[in-house]
Amino acid sequence: MVDNEKAALRWFLRAQRDSVLAIVEGLDEDAVRELIDGKTGLGPR
């Protein structure tokens, strides 16, 4: 993989991570528990 491809991938993944963290930080405790418990399909299977 070329260096600028790596940099672009890192930038994209960092932006995705920041988006997810912003969403999760806005959730109340019950919503976070639902995510972890897998009721929404995002938890462990």
N, C-alpha and C positions, 0 to 999 in steps of 0.2 A: 504494500500500500504506500502510495506517495505521501510525503510529508503534508502537503496541503489537503489531501483527502483525510488524513488523520486529524488535522486541525479542524476541518469542517465537521467531521464526525463528533469530535469532542465538544465543539460548540453546540451542535444539535442536541447531543445527549445532555449536556449541561442545561440547555434551555428547557428540555422536556422534564428534567429533574426539578428545576425551579418551578415549573408549572404545577407539577404534582404536589410538591411541598406547599405551594400557596393554597391549593385546594384543600389538602389535608389539614393545614393549620386552621382553616376556617370551619372545620367540622366540630360538632359537639362530641362529648365523650361517647354517647350511645352510637353515633354514626361511625366513629372510629372502631368501636367494638364490633359493629356489624361487618365492617371491612375485614377485620382480623378473623372473625368467626366464619367468614365465607358466605354469608347470606346474600351478598351482592355479586358473588362470582369472582371477586378479586382476591379472596383469601386462599389459603392452601387447600389442595384437593386431596 
